[in-house]
Amino acid sequence: MTEFNEPDRPEALAIDKNLFEVRFHGTRIQLTATEFDLLDALDSAADRVVPRSELLRKVWSDSSTGARVVDTFVSRLRAKLRLAGHPGIASVRKRGYRLLSPPEEIRAAPPTERAV
């Protein structure tokens, strides 16, 4: 993950926690507040599987929220990331979710200016 104010870092996914904006190679990805928090939780886990229970704790403070809400929001977030060209989120059966890293050729792609 790259903050917007760190242009010399080569990572493709930029999450600005001050402006609550996400970009992938310059393409802005429109997210809801919950989708943003979910992406931030997955991104902070850095290449490890995050169990649903951990995502529920980090993103949803309401203890009555069921695990299926995680699946629903992951599905929505996955679709938005893929639309921007990001490989998305992997489901790990009976374990949780993992944010995928773009292949090397995608990480080096030039930025675009369109919004998703």
KETI-888201 format. One record per atom (N, C-alpha, C): residue in one letter; x, y, z; residue number from 1. Coordinates in Angstrom, 1 decimal, padded with zeros to 4 digits. Example, Ala and Ser with C-alpha at 12.3 -4.5 7.8 and 13.67 -1.06 7.14 Angstrom:
BEGIN
r rest = A | x = 013.2 | y = -005.7 | z = 007.8 | nr = 1
r rest = A | x = 012.3 | y = -004.5 | z = 007.8 | nr = 1
r rest = A | x = 013.2 | y = -003.3 | z = 007.8 | nr = 1
r rest = S | x = 012.8 | y = -002.2 | z = 007.1 | nr = 2
r rest = S | x = 013.7 | y = -001.1 | z = 007.1 | nr = 2
r rest = S | x = 012.9 | y = 000.0 | z = 007.9 | nr = 2
END
This chain:
BEGIN
r rest = M | x = 000.8 | y = -001.2 | z = 000.0 | nr = 1
r rest = M | x = 000.0 | y = 000.0 | z = 000.0 | nr = 1
r rest = M | x = 000.9 | y = 001.2 | z = 000.0 | nr = 1
r rest = T | x = 000.5 | y = 002.2 | z = -000.7 | nr = 2
r rest = T | x = 001.2 | y = 003.5 | z = -000.8 | nr = 2
r rest = T | x = 000.3 | y = 004.6 | z = -000.5 | nr = 2
r rest = E | x = 000.8 | y = 005.5 | z = 000.4 | nr = 3
r rest = E | x = 000.1 | y = 006.7 | z = 000.6 | nr = 3
r rest = E | x = 000.2 | y = 007.6 | z = -000.6 | nr = 3
r rest = F | x = -000.8 | y = 008.4 | z = -000.9 | nr = 4
r rest = F | x = -000.7 | y = 009.3 | z = -002.0 | nr = 4
r rest = F | x = 000.5 | y = 010.2 | z = -002.0 | nr = 4
r rest = N | x = 000.9 | y = 010.6 | z = -000.8 | nr = 5
r rest = N | x = 002.0 | y = 011.6 | z = -000.7 | nr = 5
r rest = N | x = 003.4 | y = 010.9 | z = -000.8 | nr = 5
r rest = E | x = 003.5 | y = 009.7 | z = -001.2 | nr = 6
r rest = E | x = 004.8 | y = 008.9 | z = -001.3 | nr = 6
r rest = E | x = 004.9 | y = 008.5 | z = -002.8 | nr = 6
r rest = P | x = 005.2 | y = 009.4 | z = -003.7 | nr = 7
r rest = P | x = 005.2 | y = 009.1 | z = -005.2 | nr = 7
r rest = P | x = 006.4 | y = 008.2 | z = -005.6 | nr = 7
r rest = D | x = 007.5 | y = 008.2 | z = -004.8 | nr = 8
r rest = D | x = 008.6 | y = 007.4 | z = -005.2 | nr = 8
r rest = D | x = 008.5 | y = 006.0 | z = -004.8 | nr = 8
r rest = R | x = 007.4 | y = 005.5 | z = -004.1 | nr = 9
r rest = R | x = 007.2 | y = 004.1 | z = -003.9 | nr = 9
r rest = R | x = 006.5 | y = 003.5 | z = -005.0 | nr = 9
r rest = P | x = 007.0 | y = 002.3 | z = -005.5 | nr = 10
r rest = P | x = 006.4 | y = 001.7 | z = -006.7 | nr = 10
r rest = P | x = 005.1 | y = 000.9 | z = -006.6 | nr = 10
r rest = E | x = 004.6 | y = 000.8 | z = -005.4 | nr = 11
r rest = E | x = 003.4 | y = 000.0 | z = -005.2 | nr = 11
r rest = E | x = 002.2 | y = 000.6 | z = -006.0 | nr = 11
r rest = A | x = 001.4 | y = -000.3 | z = -006.5 | nr = 12
r rest = A | x = 000.3 | y = 000.1 | z = -007.3 | nr = 12
r rest = A | x = -001.0 | y = 000.6 | z = -006.6 | nr = 12
r rest = L | x = -001.2 | y = 000.0 | z = -005.4 | nr = 13
r rest = L | x = -002.4 | y = 000.3 | z = -004.6 | nr = 13
r rest = L | x = -002.1 | y = 001.4 | z = -003.6 | nr = 13
r rest = A | x = -002.8 | y = 002.5 | z = -003.8 | nr = 14
r rest = A | x = -002.6 | y = 003.6 | z = -002.9 | nr = 14
r rest = A | x = -003.9 | y = 003.9 | z = -002.0 | nr = 14
r rest = I | x = -003.7 | y = 003.8 | z = -000.7 | nr = 15
r rest = I | x = -004.8 | y = 004.1 | z = 000.2 | nr = 15
r rest = I | x = -004.5 | y = 005.3 | z = 001.0 | nr = 15
r rest = D | x = -005.3 | y = 006.4 | z = 000.8 | nr = 16
r rest = D | x = -005.1 | y = 007.6 | z = 001.5 | nr = 16
r rest = D | x = -006.1 | y = 007.6 | z = 002.7 | nr = 16
r rest = K | x = -005.6 | y = 007.4 | z = 003.9 | nr = 17
r rest = K | x = -006.5 | y = 007.3 | z = 005.1 | nr = 17
r rest = K | x = -006.9 | y = 008.7 | z = 005.6 | nr = 17
r rest = N | x = -006.3 | y = 009.8 | z = 005.1 | nr = 18
r rest = N | x = -006.7 | y = 011.1 | z = 005.5 | nr = 18
r rest = N | x = -007.9 | y = 011.6 | z = 004.6 | nr = 18
r rest = L | x = -007.8 | y = 011.2 | z = 003.3 | nr = 19
r rest = L | x = -008.9 | y = 011.6 | z = 002.4 | nr = 19
r rest = L | x = -009.9 | y = 010.5 | z = 002.1 | nr = 19
r rest = F | x = -009.6 | y = 009.3 | z = 002.7 | nr = 20
r rest = F | x = -010.5 | y = 008.2 | z = 002.4 | nr = 20
r rest = F | x = -010.7 | y = 007.9 | z = 000.9 | nr = 20
r rest = E | x = -009.5 | y = 007.9 | z = 000.2 | nr = 21
r rest = E | x = -009.5 | y = 007.6 | z = -001.2 | nr = 21
r rest = E | x = -008.6 | y = 006.4 | z = -001.5 | nr = 21
r rest = V | x = -009.0 | y = 005.7 | z = -002.5 | nr = 22
r rest = V | x = -008.2 | y = 004.6 | z = -003.0 | nr = 22
r rest = V | x = -007.9 | y = 004.7 | z = -004.5 | nr = 22
r rest = R | x = -006.7 | y = 004.5 | z = -004.9 | nr = 23
r rest = R | x = -006.3 | y = 004.5 | z = -006.3 | nr = 23
r rest = R | x = -005.5 | y = 003.3 | z = -006.6 | nr = 23
r rest = F | x = -005.7 | y = 002.8 | z = -007.8 | nr = 24
r rest = F | x = -004.9 | y = 001.7 | z = -008.3 | nr = 24
r rest = F | x = -004.2 | y = 002.2 | z = -009.6 | nr = 24
r rest = H | x = -002.9 | y = 002.4 | z = -009.6 | nr = 25
r rest = H | x = -002.2 | y = 003.0 | z = -010.8 | nr = 25
r rest = H | x = -002.9 | y = 004.3 | z = -011.2 | nr = 25
r rest = G | x = -003.3 | y = 005.1 | z = -010.3 | nr = 26
r rest = G | x = -003.9 | y = 006.4 | z = -010.6 | nr = 26
r rest = G | x = -005.4 | y = 006.4 | z = -010.9 | nr = 26
r rest = T | x = -005.9 | y = 005.2 | z = -011.0 | nr = 27
r rest = T | x = -007.4 | y = 005.1 | z = -011.2 | nr = 27
r rest = T | x = -008.1 | y = 005.1 | z = -009.8 | nr = 27
r rest = R | x = -008.9 | y = 006.1 | z = -009.7 | nr = 28
r rest = R | x = -009.6 | y = 006.3 | z = -008.4 | nr = 28
r rest = R | x = -010.7 | y = 005.2 | z = -008.3 | nr = 28
r rest = I | x = -010.8 | y = 004.5 | z = -007.2 | nr = 29
r rest = I | x = -011.8 | y = 003.5 | z = -006.9 | nr = 29
r rest = I | x = -012.8 | y = 004.1 | z = -005.9 | nr = 29
r rest = Q | x = -014.0 | y = 004.2 | z = -006.3 | nr = 30
r rest = Q | x = -015.1 | y = 004.7 | z = -005.4 | nr = 30
r rest = Q | x = -015.5 | y = 003.6 | z = -004.4 | nr = 30
r rest = L | x = -015.3 | y = 003.9 | z = -003.1 | nr = 31
r rest = L | x = -015.7 | y = 002.9 | z = -002.1 | nr = 31
r rest = L | x = -016.6 | y = 003.5 | z = -001.1 | nr = 31
r rest = T | x = -017.5 | y = 002.7 | z = -000.5 | nr = 32
r rest = T | x = -018.3 | y = 003.1 | z = 000.6 | nr = 32
r rest = T | x = -017.3 | y = 003.1 | z = 001.8 | nr = 32
r rest = A | x = -017.8 | y = 003.7 | z = 002.9 | nr = 33
r rest = A | x = -017.0 | y = 003.7 | z = 004.1 | nr = 33
r rest = A | x = -016.6 | y = 002.3 | z = 004.6 | nr = 33
r rest = T | x = -017.6 | y = 001.4 | z = 004.6 | nr = 34
r rest = T | x = -017.3 | y = 000.0 | z = 005.0 | nr = 34
r rest = T | x = -016.4 | y = -000.7 | z = 004.1 | nr = 34
r rest = E | x = -016.5 | y = -000.5 | z = 002.8 | nr = 35
r rest = E | x = -015.6 | y = -001.1 | z = 001.8 | nr = 35
r rest = E | x = -014.2 | y = -000.6 | z = 002.1 | nr = 35
r rest = F | x = -014.1 | y = 000.7 | z = 002.3 | nr = 36
r rest = F | x = -012.7 | y = 001.3 | z = 002.6 | nr = 36
r rest = F | x = -012.1 | y = 000.7 | z = 003.8 | nr = 36
r rest = D | x = -012.9 | y = 000.5 | z = 004.9 | nr = 37
r rest = D | x = -012.4 | y = -000.1 | z = 006.1 | nr = 37
r rest = D | x = -012.0 | y = -001.5 | z = 005.9 | nr = 37
r rest = L | x = -012.8 | y = -002.2 | z = 005.1 | nr = 38
r rest = L | x = -012.5 | y = -003.6 | z = 004.8 | nr = 38
r rest = L | x = -011.2 | y = -003.7 | z = 004.0 | nr = 38
r rest = L | x = -011.0 | y = -002.9 | z = 003.0 | nr = 39
r rest = L | x = -009.8 | y = -002.9 | z = 002.2 | nr = 39
r rest = L | x = -008.6 | y = -002.6 | z = 003.1 | nr = 39
r rest = D | x = -008.7 | y = -001.6 | z = 004.0 | nr = 40
r rest = D | x = -007.6 | y = -001.2 | z = 004.9 | nr = 40
r rest = D | x = -007.3 | y = -002.4 | z = 005.8 | nr = 40
r rest = A | x = -008.3 | y = -003.1 | z = 006.3 | nr = 41
r rest = A | x = -008.0 | y = -004.2 | z = 007.2 | nr = 41
r rest = A | x = -007.3 | y = -005.3 | z = 006.4 | nr = 41
r rest = L | x = -007.7 | y = -005.6 | z = 005.2 | nr = 42
r rest = L | x = -007.0 | y = -006.6 | z = 004.4 | nr = 42
r rest = L | x = -005.6 | y = -006.2 | z = 004.0 | nr = 42
r rest = D | x = -005.4 | y = -004.9 | z = 003.6 | nr = 43
r rest = D | x = -004.1 | y = -004.4 | z = 003.2 | nr = 43
r rest = D | x = -003.2 | y = -004.4 | z = 004.4 | nr = 43
r rest = S | x = -003.6 | y = -004.1 | z = 005.6 | nr = 44
r rest = S | x = -002.7 | y = -004.1 | z = 006.7 | nr = 44
r rest = S | x = -002.3 | y = -005.5 | z = 007.1 | nr = 44
r rest = A | x = -003.0 | y = -006.5 | z = 006.7 | nr = 45
r rest = A | x = -002.6 | y = -007.9 | z = 007.0 | nr = 45
r rest = A | x = -001.4 | y = -008.4 | z = 006.1 | nr = 45
r rest = A | x = -001.1 | y = -007.7 | z = 005.0 | nr = 46
r rest = A | x = 000.1 | y = -007.9 | z = 004.2 | nr = 46
r rest = A | x = 000.4 | y = -009.4 | z = 003.9 | nr = 46
r rest = D | x = -000.3 | y = -009.9 | z = 002.9 | nr = 47
r rest = D | x = 000.0 | y = -011.2 | z = 002.4 | nr = 47
r rest = D | x = -000.2 | y = -012.4 | z = 003.4 | nr = 47
r rest = R | x = -001.2 | y = -012.2 | z = 004.2 | nr = 48
r rest = R | x = -001.6 | y = -013.3 | z = 005.0 | nr = 48
r rest = R | x = -003.1 | y = -013.4 | z = 004.9 | nr = 48
r rest = V | x = -003.6 | y = -014.6 | z = 005.3 | nr = 49
r rest = V | x = -005.1 | y = -014.8 | z = 005.3 | nr = 49
r rest = V | x = -005.7 | y = -014.2 | z = 006.5 | nr = 49
r rest = V | x = -006.8 | y = -013.4 | z = 006.3 | nr = 50
r rest = V | x = -007.4 | y = -012.8 | z = 007.4 | nr = 50
r rest = V | x = -008.8 | y = -013.5 | z = 007.7 | nr = 50
r rest = P | x = -008.9 | y = -014.1 | z = 008.8 | nr = 51
r rest = P | x = -010.2 | y = -014.8 | z = 009.1 | nr = 51
r rest = P | x = -011.4 | y = -013.9 | z = 009.2 | nr = 51
r rest = R | x = -012.6 | y = -014.4 | z = 008.9 | nr = 52
r rest = R | x = -013.8 | y = -013.6 | z = 008.9 | nr = 52
r rest = R | x = -014.0 | y = -013.0 | z = 010.3 | nr = 52
r rest = S | x = -013.7 | y = -013.7 | z = 011.3 | nr = 53
r rest = S | x = -013.9 | y = -013.2 | z = 012.7 | nr = 53
r rest = S | x = -013.0 | y = -012.0 | z = 012.9 | nr = 53
r rest = E | x = -011.8 | y = -012.0 | z = 012.4 | nr = 54
r rest = E | x = -010.9 | y = -010.8 | z = 012.6 | nr = 54
r rest = E | x = -011.5 | y = -009.6 | z = 011.8 | nr = 54
r rest = L | x = -012.0 | y = -009.8 | z = 010.6 | nr = 55
r rest = L | x = -012.6 | y = -008.8 | z = 009.8 | nr = 55
r rest = L | x = -013.8 | y = -008.2 | z = 010.5 | nr = 55
r rest = L | x = -014.6 | y = -009.1 | z = 011.1 | nr = 56
r rest = L | x = -015.8 | y = -008.6 | z = 011.8 | nr = 56
r rest = L | x = -015.4 | y = -007.7 | z = 012.9 | nr = 56
r rest = R | x = -014.4 | y = -008.1 | z = 013.7 | nr = 57
r rest = R | x = -013.9 | y = -007.3 | z = 014.8 | nr = 57
r rest = R | x = -013.4 | y = -005.9 | z = 014.4 | nr = 57
r rest = K | x = -012.6 | y = -005.9 | z = 013.3 | nr = 58
r rest = K | x = -011.9 | y = -004.7 | z = 012.8 | nr = 58
r rest = K | x = -012.9 | y = -003.7 | z = 012.1 | nr = 58
r rest = V | x = -013.8 | y = -004.3 | z = 011.3 | nr = 59
r rest = V | x = -014.6 | y = -003.4 | z = 010.4 | nr = 59
r rest = V | x = -016.0 | y = -003.2 | z = 011.0 | nr = 59
r rest = W | x = -016.6 | y = -004.2 | z = 011.6 | nr = 60
r rest = W | x = -018.0 | y = -004.0 | z = 012.1 | nr = 60
r rest = W | x = -017.9 | y = -004.1 | z = 013.7 | nr = 60
r rest = S | x = -018.3 | y = -003.0 | z = 014.3 | nr = 61
r rest = S | x = -018.3 | y = -003.0 | z = 015.8 | nr = 61
r rest = S | x = -019.5 | y = -003.7 | z = 016.4 | nr = 61
r rest = D | x = -020.6 | y = -003.8 | z = 015.6 | nr = 62
r rest = D | x = -021.8 | y = -004.4 | z = 016.1 | nr = 62
r rest = D | x = -021.6 | y = -005.9 | z = 016.3 | nr = 62
r rest = S | x = -021.7 | y = -006.4 | z = 017.5 | nr = 63
r rest = S | x = -021.5 | y = -007.9 | z = 017.7 | nr = 63
r rest = S | x = -022.6 | y = -008.8 | z = 017.1 | nr = 63
r rest = S | x = -023.7 | y = -008.2 | z = 016.8 | nr = 64
r rest = S | x = -024.8 | y = -009.0 | z = 016.2 | nr = 64
r rest = S | x = -024.6 | y = -009.2 | z = 014.7 | nr = 64
r rest = T | x = -023.6 | y = -008.6 | z = 014.1 | nr = 65
r rest = T | x = -023.4 | y = -008.7 | z = 012.6 | nr = 65
r rest = T | x = -022.9 | y = -010.1 | z = 012.3 | nr = 65
r rest = G | x = -023.5 | y = -010.8 | z = 011.4 | nr = 66
r rest = G | x = -023.2 | y = -012.2 | z = 011.0 | nr = 66
r rest = G | x = -022.0 | y = -012.2 | z = 010.0 | nr = 66
r rest = A | x = -021.4 | y = -013.4 | z = 010.0 | nr = 67
r rest = A | x = -020.2 | y = -013.6 | z = 009.1 | nr = 67
r rest = A | x = -020.6 | y = -013.4 | z = 007.6 | nr = 67
r rest = R | x = -021.8 | y = -013.6 | z = 007.2 | nr = 68
r rest = R | x = -022.2 | y = -013.5 | z = 005.8 | nr = 68
r rest = R | x = -022.1 | y = -012.1 | z = 005.3 | nr = 68
r rest = V | x = -022.2 | y = -011.1 | z = 006.2 | nr = 69
r rest = V | x = -022.0 | y = -009.7 | z = 005.8 | nr = 69
r rest = V | x = -020.6 | y = -009.5 | z = 005.3 | nr = 69
r rest = V | x = -019.6 | y = -010.2 | z = 005.9 | nr = 70
r rest = V | x = -018.3 | y = -010.1 | z = 005.4 | nr = 70
r rest = V | x = -018.2 | y = -010.6 | z = 004.0 | nr = 70
r rest = D | x = -018.8 | y = -011.7 | z = 003.7 | nr = 71
r rest = D | x = -018.8 | y = -012.3 | z = 002.4 | nr = 71
r rest = D | x = -019.4 | y = -011.3 | z = 001.3 | nr = 71
r rest = T | x = -020.5 | y = -010.7 | z = 001.7 | nr = 72
r rest = T | x = -021.2 | y = -009.7 | z = 000.8 | nr = 72
r rest = T | x = -020.3 | y = -008.6 | z = 000.5 | nr = 72
r rest = F | x = -019.7 | y = -008.0 | z = 001.5 | nr = 73
r rest = F | x = -018.8 | y = -006.8 | z = 001.3 | nr = 73
r rest = F | x = -017.6 | y = -007.2 | z = 000.6 | nr = 73
r rest = V | x = -017.0 | y = -008.3 | z = 000.8 | nr = 74
r rest = V | x = -015.8 | y = -008.8 | z = 000.1 | nr = 74
r rest = V | x = -016.2 | y = -008.9 | z = -001.4 | nr = 74
r rest = S | x = -017.3 | y = -009.5 | z = -001.7 | nr = 75
r rest = S | x = -017.7 | y = -009.6 | z = -003.1 | nr = 75
r rest = S | x = -017.9 | y = -008.3 | z = -003.8 | nr = 75
r rest = R | x = -018.4 | y = -007.3 | z = -003.1 | nr = 76
r rest = R | x = -018.6 | y = -006.0 | z = -003.7 | nr = 76
r rest = R | x = -017.2 | y = -005.3 | z = -003.9 | nr = 76
r rest = L | x = -016.4 | y = -005.4 | z = -002.9 | nr = 77
r rest = L | x = -015.0 | y = -004.8 | z = -003.0 | nr = 77
r rest = L | x = -014.2 | y = -005.5 | z = -004.0 | nr = 77
r rest = R | x = -014.3 | y = -006.8 | z = -004.1 | nr = 78
r rest = R | x = -013.6 | y = -007.6 | z = -005.1 | nr = 78
r rest = R | x = -013.9 | y = -007.1 | z = -006.5 | nr = 78
r rest = A | x = -015.2 | y = -006.9 | z = -006.8 | nr = 79
r rest = A | x = -015.7 | y = -006.4 | z = -008.1 | nr = 79
r rest = A | x = -015.1 | y = -005.0 | z = -008.4 | nr = 79
r rest = K | x = -015.1 | y = -004.1 | z = -007.5 | nr = 80
r rest = K | x = -014.6 | y = -002.8 | z = -007.7 | nr = 80
r rest = K | x = -013.1 | y = -002.8 | z = -008.0 | nr = 80
r rest = L | x = -012.4 | y = -003.6 | z = -007.2 | nr = 81
r rest = L | x = -010.9 | y = -003.7 | z = -007.4 | nr = 81
r rest = L | x = -010.6 | y = -004.3 | z = -008.8 | nr = 81
r rest = R | x = -011.3 | y = -005.3 | z = -009.2 | nr = 82
r rest = R | x = -011.1 | y = -005.9 | z = -010.5 | nr = 82
r rest = R | x = -011.5 | y = -005.0 | z = -011.7 | nr = 82
r rest = L | x = -012.5 | y = -004.2 | z = -011.5 | nr = 83
r rest = L | x = -012.9 | y = -003.2 | z = -012.5 | nr = 83
r rest = L | x = -011.8 | y = -002.2 | z = -012.8 | nr = 83
r rest = A | x = -011.0 | y = -001.9 | z = -011.7 | nr = 84
r rest = A | x = -009.9 | y = -001.0 | z = -011.8 | nr = 84
r rest = A | x = -008.6 | y = -001.7 | z = -012.3 | nr = 84
r rest = G | x = -008.6 | y = -003.0 | z = -012.5 | nr = 85
r rest = G | x = -007.5 | y = -003.8 | z = -013.0 | nr = 85
r rest = G | x = -006.7 | y = -004.5 | z = -011.9 | nr = 85
r rest = H | x = -007.1 | y = -004.3 | z = -010.7 | nr = 86
r rest = H | x = -006.4 | y = -005.0 | z = -009.5 | nr = 86
r rest = H | x = -006.8 | y = -006.5 | z = -009.5 | nr = 86
r rest = P | x = -005.9 | y = -007.4 | z = -009.1 | nr = 87
r rest = P | x = -006.3 | y = -008.8 | z = -009.1 | nr = 87
r rest = P | x = -007.4 | y = -009.2 | z = -008.1 | nr = 87
r rest = G | x = -007.6 | y = -008.3 | z = -007.1 | nr = 88
r rest = G | x = -008.7 | y = -008.5 | z = -006.2 | nr = 88
r rest = G | x = -008.4 | y = -009.2 | z = -004.9 | nr = 88
r rest = I | x = -009.3 | y = -010.0 | z = -004.4 | nr = 89
r rest = I | x = -009.2 | y = -010.6 | z = -003.1 | nr = 89
r rest = I | x = -009.5 | y = -012.1 | z = -003.3 | nr = 89
r rest = A | x = -008.6 | y = -012.9 | z = -002.7 | nr = 90
r rest = A | x = -008.7 | y = -014.4 | z = -002.8 | nr = 90
r rest = A | x = -009.5 | y = -014.9 | z = -001.6 | nr = 90
r rest = S | x = -010.4 | y = -015.9 | z = -001.8 | nr = 91
r rest = S | x = -011.1 | y = -016.6 | z = -000.8 | nr = 91
r rest = S | x = -010.2 | y = -017.8 | z = -000.4 | nr = 91
r rest = V | x = -010.0 | y = -018.0 | z = 000.8 | nr = 92
r rest = V | x = -009.2 | y = -019.2 | z = 001.3 | nr = 92
r rest = V | x = -010.2 | y = -020.1 | z = 002.1 | nr = 92
r rest = R | x = -010.6 | y = -021.1 | z = 001.5 | nr = 93
r rest = R | x = -011.7 | y = -022.0 | z = 002.0 | nr = 93
r rest = R | x = -011.5 | y = -022.3 | z = 003.5 | nr = 93
r rest = K | x = -012.5 | y = -022.1 | z = 004.3 | nr = 94
r rest = K | x = -012.5 | y = -022.4 | z = 005.7 | nr = 94
r rest = K | x = -011.5 | y = -021.6 | z = 006.5 | nr = 94
r rest = R | x = -010.9 | y = -020.6 | z = 005.9 | nr = 95
r rest = R | x = -009.9 | y = -019.8 | z = 006.6 | nr = 95
r rest = R | x = -010.2 | y = -018.3 | z = 006.6 | nr = 95
r rest = G | x = -010.5 | y = -017.7 | z = 005.4 | nr = 96
r rest = G | x = -010.8 | y = -016.2 | z = 005.3 | nr = 96
r rest = G | x = -010.5 | y = -015.7 | z = 004.0 | nr = 96
r rest = Y | x = -009.9 | y = -014.5 | z = 004.0 | nr = 97
r rest = Y | x = -009.6 | y = -013.7 | z = 002.8 | nr = 97
r rest = Y | x = -008.2 | y = -013.2 | z = 002.8 | nr = 97
r rest = R | x = -007.7 | y = -013.0 | z = 001.6 | nr = 98
r rest = R | x = -006.3 | y = -012.4 | z = 001.4 | nr = 98
r rest = R | x = -006.3 | y = -011.4 | z = 000.2 | nr = 98
r rest = L | x = -005.8 | y = -010.2 | z = 000.4 | nr = 99
r rest = L | x = -005.7 | y = -009.3 | z = -000.6 | nr = 99
r rest = L | x = -004.5 | y = -009.7 | z = -001.5 | nr = 99
r rest = L | x = -004.8 | y = -009.8 | z = -002.8 | nr = 100
r rest = L | x = -003.8 | y = -010.3 | z = -003.8 | nr = 100
r rest = L | x = -002.9 | y = -009.1 | z = -004.2 | nr = 100
r rest = S | x = -001.7 | y = -009.5 | z = -004.5 | nr = 101
r rest = S | x = -000.7 | y = -008.5 | z = -005.0 | nr = 101
r rest = S | x = -000.7 | y = -008.6 | z = -006.5 | nr = 101
r rest = P | x = -000.7 | y = -007.4 | z = -007.2 | nr = 102
r rest = P | x = -000.6 | y = -007.5 | z = -008.6 | nr = 102
r rest = P | x = 000.7 | y = -008.1 | z = -009.1 | nr = 102
r rest = P | x = 000.6 | y = -008.8 | z = -010.3 | nr = 103
r rest = P | x = 001.8 | y = -009.4 | z = -010.9 | nr = 103
r rest = P | x = 002.8 | y = -008.2 | z = -011.2 | nr = 103
r rest = E | x = 004.0 | y = -008.5 | z = -011.3 | nr = 104
r rest = E | x = 005.1 | y = -007.5 | z = -011.5 | nr = 104
r rest = E | x = 004.7 | y = -006.5 | z = -012.7 | nr = 104
r rest = E | x = 004.2 | y = -007.1 | z = -013.8 | nr = 105
r rest = E | x = 003.9 | y = -006.2 | z = -015.0 | nr = 105
r rest = E | x = 002.7 | y = -005.3 | z = -014.7 | nr = 105
r rest = I | x = 001.8 | y = -005.6 | z = -013.8 | nr = 106
r rest = I | x = 000.7 | y = -004.7 | z = -013.5 | nr = 106
r rest = I | x = 001.2 | y = -003.7 | z = -012.5 | nr = 106
r rest = R | x = 002.1 | y = -004.1 | z = -011.6 | nr = 107
r rest = R | x = 002.7 | y = -003.1 | z = -010.6 | nr = 107
r rest = R | x = 003.4 | y = -002.0 | z = -011.3 | nr = 107
r rest = A | x = 004.0 | y = -002.3 | z = -012.5 | nr = 108
r rest = A | x = 004.8 | y = -001.3 | z = -013.2 | nr = 108
r rest = A | x = 004.0 | y = -000.5 | z = -014.3 | nr = 108
r rest = A | x = 002.7 | y = -000.8 | z = -014.4 | nr = 109
r rest = A | x = 001.9 | y = -000.2 | z = -015.4 | nr = 109
r rest = A | x = 001.8 | y = 001.3 | z = -015.1 | nr = 109
r rest = P | x = 001.7 | y = 002.1 | z = -016.2 | nr = 110
r rest = P | x = 001.6 | y = 003.6 | z = -016.0 | nr = 110
r rest = P | x = 000.2 | y = 003.9 | z = -015.5 | nr = 110
r rest = P | x = 000.1 | y = 005.0 | z = -014.7 | nr = 111
r rest = P | x = -001.2 | y = 005.4 | z = -014.1 | nr = 111
r rest = P | x = -002.1 | y = 006.0 | z = -015.2 | nr = 111
r rest = T | x = -003.4 | y = 005.9 | z = -014.8 | nr = 112
r rest = T | x = -004.5 | y = 006.4 | z = -015.7 | nr = 112
r rest = T | x = -005.2 | y = 007.5 | z = -014.9 | nr = 112
r rest = E | x = -006.0 | y = 008.3 | z = -015.5 | nr = 113
r rest = E | x = -006.7 | y = 009.3 | z = -014.9 | nr = 113
r rest = E | x = -008.2 | y = 009.1 | z = -014.7 | nr = 113
r rest = R | x = -008.7 | y = 008.0 | z = -015.2 | nr = 114
r rest = R | x = -010.2 | y = 007.7 | z = -015.1 | nr = 114
r rest = R | x = -010.5 | y = 007.3 | z = -013.7 | nr = 114
r rest = A | x = -011.8 | y = 007.6 | z = -013.3 | nr = 115
r rest = A | x = -012.3 | y = 007.1 | z = -012.0 | nr = 115
r rest = A | x = -013.2 | y = 005.9 | z = -012.2 | nr = 115
r rest = V | x = -013.1 | y = 005.0 | z = -011.3 | nr = 116
r rest = V | x = -014.0 | y = 003.8 | z = -011.3 | nr = 116
r rest = V | x = -015.1 | y = 003.9 | z = -010.3 | nr = 116
END
